[in-house]
Amino acid sequence: MSAATATCPTTVKTYLKPIDRDGLMAFAEKGRNNPATRGTNKVHSVMQGMYRSLSYVGDHQPVVVDEPLHLFGEDTAPAPGEIVLSGLGGCLAVGITAVATWKQVKLSKLEIFLEGDIGNPAAWGAGGAEMQPAQMGFQEIRVKVLVEGDASREELDEIVKHANFYSPVANTMRNPIPFSIGLAD
Protein backbone atom coordinates (compact mmCIF):
# COMPACT_ATOMS: atom_id res chain seq x y z
CA MET A 1 0.00 0.00 0.00
CA SER A 2 1.42 3.39 -0.95
CA ALA A 3 1.52 6.37 1.39
CA ALA A 4 -1.11 8.11 -0.74
CA THR A 5 -3.50 5.17 -0.43
CA ALA A 6 -3.01 4.93 3.32
CA THR A 7 -4.07 8.55 3.88
CA CYS A 8 -7.13 8.64 1.57
CA PRO A 9 -10.30 9.09 3.62
CA THR A 10 -13.15 6.67 3.13
CA THR A 11 -16.25 8.22 1.62
CA VAL A 12 -19.35 7.47 3.66
CA LYS A 13 -22.66 7.93 1.88
CA THR A 14 -25.70 8.66 3.99
CA TYR A 15 -29.19 8.23 2.61
CA LEU A 16 -32.46 10.00 3.33
CA LYS A 17 -34.76 8.24 5.78
CA PRO A 18 -36.63 5.66 3.69
CA ILE A 19 -40.36 5.13 3.51
CA ASP A 20 -42.03 1.78 4.15
CA ARG A 21 -41.62 -0.05 0.82
CA ASP A 22 -43.95 -2.90 1.80
CA GLY A 23 -46.64 -0.39 2.74
CA LEU A 24 -46.09 1.46 -0.54
CA MET A 25 -46.43 -1.77 -2.53
CA ALA A 26 -49.67 -2.65 -0.67
CA PHE A 27 -51.02 0.87 -1.35
CA ALA A 28 -50.12 0.49 -5.05
CA GLU A 29 -51.89 -2.89 -5.17
CA LYS A 30 -55.06 -1.31 -3.73
CA GLY A 31 -54.87 1.34 -6.45
CA ARG A 32 -54.51 -1.27 -9.19
CA ASN A 33 -57.50 -3.17 -7.78
CA ASN A 34 -59.70 -0.07 -7.53
CA PRO A 35 -58.44 2.72 -9.82
CA ALA A 36 -61.55 4.88 -9.14
CA THR A 37 -60.60 5.33 -5.46
CA ARG A 38 -60.44 8.98 -4.34
CA GLY A 39 -59.53 10.69 -1.11
CA THR A 40 -60.60 14.15 -0.02
CA ASN A 41 -58.28 16.88 1.22
CA LYS A 42 -59.94 19.41 3.50
CA VAL A 43 -58.68 22.86 4.52
CA HIS A 44 -60.44 25.55 6.56
CA SER A 45 -59.05 29.06 5.91
CA VAL A 46 -59.81 31.95 8.28
CA MET A 47 -58.98 35.55 7.42
CA GLN A 48 -57.26 37.45 10.24
CA GLY A 49 -57.27 40.87 8.61
CA MET A 50 -55.66 42.72 5.74
CA TYR A 51 -54.43 39.80 3.58
CA ARG A 52 -53.22 37.48 6.36
CA SER A 53 -55.08 34.19 6.73
CA LEU A 54 -54.68 30.93 8.60
CA SER A 55 -55.44 27.65 6.85
CA TYR A 56 -56.16 24.74 9.14
CA VAL A 57 -55.33 21.26 7.88
CA GLY A 58 -56.17 18.39 10.22
CA ASP A 59 -54.48 18.69 13.61
CA HIS A 60 -51.43 20.54 12.24
CA GLN A 61 -50.34 24.06 13.01
CA PRO A 62 -52.11 26.45 10.63
CA VAL A 63 -50.50 27.39 7.34
CA VAL A 64 -50.11 31.17 7.40
CA VAL A 65 -50.65 33.07 4.15
CA ASP A 66 -50.08 36.78 3.52
CA GLU A 67 -49.22 39.07 0.64
CA PRO A 68 -46.02 41.09 0.23
CA LEU A 69 -45.93 44.79 1.04
CA HIS A 70 -46.17 45.86 -2.62
CA LEU A 71 -49.52 44.01 -2.81
CA PHE A 72 -50.82 45.66 0.38
CA GLY A 73 -50.08 42.77 2.71
CA GLU A 74 -47.81 42.77 5.73
CA ASP A 75 -45.33 40.22 4.30
CA THR A 76 -45.56 38.06 7.44
CA ALA A 77 -45.82 34.78 5.52
CA PRO A 78 -45.65 33.33 2.01
CA ALA A 79 -48.10 34.59 -0.61
CA PRO A 80 -50.84 32.28 -1.93
CA GLY A 81 -48.95 31.57 -5.16
CA GLU A 82 -45.86 30.63 -3.16
CA ILE A 83 -47.96 28.23 -1.11
CA VAL A 84 -49.24 26.68 -4.35
CA LEU A 85 -45.64 26.19 -5.53
CA SER A 86 -44.81 24.73 -2.11
CA GLY A 87 -47.61 22.21 -2.55
CA LEU A 88 -46.29 21.31 -5.99
CA GLY A 89 -42.74 20.94 -4.66
CA GLY A 90 -43.94 18.76 -1.81
CA CYS A 91 -46.01 16.56 -4.12
CA LEU A 92 -43.11 16.10 -6.53
CA ALA A 93 -40.78 15.26 -3.62
CA VAL A 94 -43.25 12.64 -2.36
CA GLY A 95 -43.59 11.18 -5.85
CA ILE A 96 -39.84 11.06 -6.48
CA THR A 97 -39.33 9.36 -3.12
CA ALA A 98 -42.10 6.84 -3.84
CA VAL A 99 -40.83 6.01 -7.34
CA ALA A 100 -37.25 5.69 -6.09
CA THR A 101 -38.47 3.37 -3.31
CA TRP A 102 -40.46 1.31 -5.82
CA LYS A 103 -37.36 1.00 -8.03
CA GLN A 104 -35.22 0.25 -4.93
CA VAL A 105 -33.04 3.33 -5.43
CA LYS A 106 -31.76 4.91 -2.22
CA LEU A 107 -31.71 8.70 -2.33
CA SER A 108 -29.05 10.73 -0.55
CA LYS A 109 -30.28 14.20 -1.58
CA LEU A 110 -33.51 15.61 -2.96
CA GLU A 111 -34.10 19.33 -3.42
CA ILE A 112 -36.68 20.95 -5.68
CA PHE A 113 -36.43 24.52 -6.93
CA LEU A 114 -39.63 26.06 -8.29
CA GLU A 115 -40.36 29.34 -10.05
CA GLY A 116 -43.70 30.51 -11.35
CA ASP A 117 -44.52 33.61 -13.39
CA ILE A 118 -47.71 35.15 -12.08
CA GLY A 119 -49.23 38.59 -12.44
CA ASN A 120 -52.20 40.35 -10.97
CA PRO A 121 -53.16 43.18 -13.33
CA ALA A 122 -56.81 42.32 -12.63
CA ALA A 123 -56.21 43.31 -8.96
CA TRP A 124 -58.12 40.20 -7.79
CA GLY A 125 -61.11 41.46 -9.78
CA ALA A 126 -61.31 44.66 -7.75
CA GLY A 127 -61.36 47.10 -10.68
CA GLY A 128 -58.09 46.17 -12.40
CA ALA A 129 -57.57 45.05 -15.98
CA GLU A 130 -60.40 43.11 -17.60
CA MET A 131 -59.02 39.60 -18.13
CA GLN A 132 -60.17 36.09 -18.93
CA PRO A 133 -59.37 33.17 -16.56
CA ALA A 134 -56.69 31.73 -18.88
CA GLN A 135 -54.82 35.04 -18.71
CA MET A 136 -54.63 35.01 -14.92
CA GLY A 137 -52.75 32.83 -12.50
CA PHE A 138 -49.46 31.16 -13.25
CA GLN A 139 -48.49 31.61 -16.87
CA GLU A 140 -45.39 29.43 -16.64
CA ILE A 141 -43.87 27.19 -13.97
CA ARG A 142 -40.28 25.99 -14.04
CA VAL A 143 -39.02 23.18 -11.82
CA LYS A 144 -35.44 22.00 -11.33
CA VAL A 145 -34.72 18.88 -9.29
CA LEU A 146 -31.42 18.19 -7.54
CA VAL A 147 -31.41 14.48 -6.76
CA GLU A 148 -28.62 12.14 -5.78
CA GLY A 149 -28.70 8.47 -4.93
CA ASP A 150 -27.33 5.05 -5.73
CA ALA A 151 -28.40 5.18 -9.39
CA SER A 152 -27.06 6.70 -12.61
CA ARG A 153 -28.04 10.21 -13.69
CA GLU A 154 -30.18 8.65 -16.43
CA GLU A 155 -32.04 6.46 -13.91
CA LEU A 156 -32.58 9.41 -11.58
CA ASP A 157 -33.87 11.49 -14.51
CA GLU A 158 -36.34 8.72 -15.38
CA ILE A 159 -37.52 8.60 -11.74
CA VAL A 160 -38.13 12.38 -11.79
CA LYS A 161 -40.00 12.22 -15.12
CA HIS A 162 -42.12 9.28 -13.92
CA ALA A 163 -43.00 11.06 -10.65
CA ASN A 164 -43.92 14.23 -12.56
CA PHE A 165 -46.21 12.27 -14.91
CA TYR A 166 -48.09 10.77 -11.94
CA SER A 167 -48.03 13.81 -9.60
CA PRO A 168 -51.57 14.64 -8.43
CA VAL A 169 -50.69 18.30 -7.81
CA ALA A 170 -48.75 18.75 -11.07
CA ASN A 171 -51.63 17.19 -12.98
CA THR A 172 -54.12 19.43 -11.16
CA MET A 173 -52.13 22.43 -12.35
CA ARG A 174 -51.74 21.11 -15.91
CA ASN A 175 -55.31 19.99 -16.49
CA PRO A 176 -58.61 21.84 -16.20
CA ILE A 177 -60.79 20.42 -13.42
CA PRO A 178 -64.37 20.99 -12.32
CA PHE A 179 -64.38 23.84 -9.82
CA SER A 180 -67.32 25.11 -7.82
CA ILE A 181 -67.64 27.94 -5.32
CA GLY A 182 -70.62 29.21 -3.38
CA LEU A 183 -71.74 30.55 -0.04
CA ALA A 184 -71.62 28.18 2.94
CA ASP A 185 -74.92 27.16 4.51
N, C-alpha and C positions, 0 to 999 in steps of 0.2 A: 504494500500500500504506500503510495507516495505521500509526501507531506501535505500536498494540496488536497488530496482525497480525505485525509484524516481530519482536516479542519473544516470541511464543507458541512454546513448545518443541514439537518434533515428537514424537509418541508412537511409540515403537518397540515392536512386539509380538514377543515371543519365544515360540517354541513348544517343547513337549516333544520330546525326541528321538524321531523316528518309527520305526515298525517297518517291515520289508520288506513292502510291499504286494503285490508280485508273489509272494513266498513265501507270504503269507497267502492269496492267491487260488488258488494251486496246492494248498495244504493244504485249502482249502474244496472244491475240485474233487474231491480224493481222498475227502473225506467224502461228497460227493454220490454218487460212484461206488460207495462201499462203506460205507453207513450203519451196518453192524454192527461196524465197526472199533472196537477197544478197546485202550487202553494200560494199563499196570499201574504204579501208584506204589508204591514200597517204602520203608519206614522201619524202622530197627532202634533200639529204645529200650533204654537200659541205666540201671538205677537206681543212683545213687551212694550213697544213704543218706537217711534221713528221707524227704522227698517230692521231693528233687531228682533229676531224670533228664536224660540226654543222649539226644537222638534224632538218629541219623545218617541223612542223606539224600544218597546219591551221594557225591561227593568234597567236599561242602561242610563248613564248620565245623558242629559239632553244634548243634541247636536245644536250648537249655536250658529246662527246665520245672521249676517249683517251686510251692509253695503259699504264700499269705501267712501272716504270723505267727498271725493269729486262727484259721487252720485247721491249725496245728501245723507249718507249713513254716518256712523260713528267709527267705522273701521275696527270694531272690537272682535271680529270673527271673519271667517271666510265668507265671500259672496255666494249667492245661490249657484251661479255657474261654476264656481270653484268646487262647491260641494258635489255638483253633478260629475265633474271630472274626477273628484275623489272616489265617487261611487264606481265610475268606470275603471279607474286604476285598481281599486280593490277587487272588482269582479275579475279583471284580467289576471291579477296576481293569484286569486283563488283558482282560476282555470288553469293557469300555467303550472301551479303546484299540483293540481289534480292530474293533469295530463302527464307530467313528469313522474308522478307516483305510479300511475297506470303503466307507464313505459319502464318503470323501475330505474329511473334516472334520479340520482341524488343531487339536489341543488345546494350550492354553497353561497350563492348570492342571487338576489332578485330585486331589482329596482325598476320602477316604471316612471317615466317622465312624460307628462301630458301637457299639451298646449291646445287651447281652443280659441278661435277668433269669433268674438261675439260683439255685437253692437246694440245700442239701445236708442236709435234715433226716434223711435215711436214713444219714448218716455213712458214705457209701461202702458201705453194707451191713454195717457193723461194729457192729450193735446199735442203730442209730437207729430212726427212725420206719419202720413198715411201709408201703411204698409200691409202686405199680405203675409199670412203665417209663414210661408216658405222663405220670406225675406228676413225673418226675425229668428232669434236664437243662434246657436252655433252655426257658422257658415263653413267652418273647416275645423277638424280635430286632427292633431298629429300626436302620435304615440311612439316613443322610443323605449325599448326594453333592454336593460342590462341584466343578463342572466349568465351565470356560471354554474357548472356542475360536472359530473363525471360522464360527459357525453361530448361529441364533436360539436363544433359551431353549427354545422349543417343539421344535426339532430336537434340541437337547442332551437334553431330557427324553425324547424318543423313543429316542435312543441308549441312555440309561441303562435305560429299561424293556426294550428289546430285549436288552441285555446281561444283565439280571437274569433274563429268561425263559429264556435259553440258558446260564446259569451252571452248570457242573457241580457246584460246591460248594454254591451256593444250592439247587439241585435235590436234592442229597444231603440237605441239612438239611430240606427241605420234604417229601420223599417217603420212606416206609419202604423200606428196602432189605434184601436178604438179608444176614445178619450171622452169622458163625460164629467161635467161639473154642474153643481146646483146647490141650492141652499139646504143646510141640514134641517132635519125635522125638529 
